[in-house]
């Protein structure tokens, strides 16, 4: 196995698609990807701490109280734990989903396109390299199904 020269250590040759001078995102988009990553991380953390965790713990406490008061019957073998775990998972899911609108507003304020009713799910603008690939490959018409 040949060793690389010391000057080449740590250098990785970028493929044509990975070069920074070529745009692989929508060329008409002016969205800062670092800002989007920051908002995504912020949304994840806030949805966990402000919605998912409190709803999860709260629902587990409510179920424990209902089991302790005899309103819900505990599992004969496992006790109240399966019901508490289900309440915790459902509370977590509802809490996370309840934060979606706030995150959408944050993305909109950053200038990122938010997908929803009437929105397109992909960009039709392509980079020069992708257009060249499309022109080089034989054009195939997609089959349309009649349903």
C-alpha positions, 0 to 999 in steps of 0.5 A: 500500500503506497503512502500519500506524500505529506503535502497531500495528507488531509486534502480530499479532491472534490468531485465536479458536483461537490465544488463550491463554485457550482450551485446544486441548489435552486439557482434562484433561491437566496436562502442561507443554508447555515441559517436554515440549519440553525433554525432547524436545530433551534426548532428541534430543541424548542419543540422538545423542551417546550412541547414534547417533554412537558406533554409527555411527562404530563400525560404520564402523570395523568395516567399514573393518577388515573391508575392510582385512583382506580379509573384505569385498570393496571396490567396484571403482570406489568402494572401501570407501565404500559399505559404510562409508556403509551401516554408518554409516546403519544404526548411526545408525538402530539407535542412535537407536531404542535410545534410545526406551525411555529417552525414554519413561521421561523422558516418563512421569516428566514426566506425559506420556502415552506411547503404546504397546500398549493406549493411545489415540492421541488424546484424546476431550476437546475444547475448547468451540470444537471442540464448537461446530463439531461441533454446527454441522456435520451429523453424518455417520456414518463408513462401516464396511467389512466386511473 
